[in-house]
Amino acid sequence: VSVIILSAKASETDRIIGLEIGADDYVMKPFSVKELASRVKAVLRRAAAPETGPKVFACKGLVIDFDSVSVKLNGKPVHLSPYEFKILGFLALHPGRAWSREELLSNVWKDDAFVQPRTIDVHIRRLRTLIEKDAKNPFYIQTVRGFGYIFGVEQ
């Protein structure tokens, strides 16, 4: 819970006590509605929950480090494009769930650009050549025929 103290008390001691007892901000009269609104937005921004999720995903020799945006396969670095990393990371964080091309586009590309659904196929093909022993018989990223893709192994 975020707390902003609105007070007519303007002494430094009152402000310090207010902040020390746990207030996130201390606003003294007179103040404008615009200033108060800006302070509320700032407090809410600071209080926003940090993004949750694993920092590192590991599965059968494949290690995805989300902090350093890097991938290793059997201890060796795998160099991916930003979107290849995003696709792989997204699928790996949802193992066992099938995603359509459209769902992958909306979750990975968000609103960045207009992208054709088959663009996903191109990235998946390249990912498979980089992380699979046999790209034609994939272990990590599997095709759900007529639908899309699935990260097919459990963590």
PyMOL commands that set and color helices and strands:
alter all, ss='L'
color gray80, all
select helices_A, chain A and resi 12-20+33-47+82-92+101-108+118-131
alter helices_A, ss='H'
color red, helices_A
select strands_A, chain A and resi 4-7+25-28+56-59+62-65+70-73+76-78+98-100+141-144+148-151
alter strands_A, ss='S'
color yellow, strands_A
deselect
rebuild
show_as cartoon
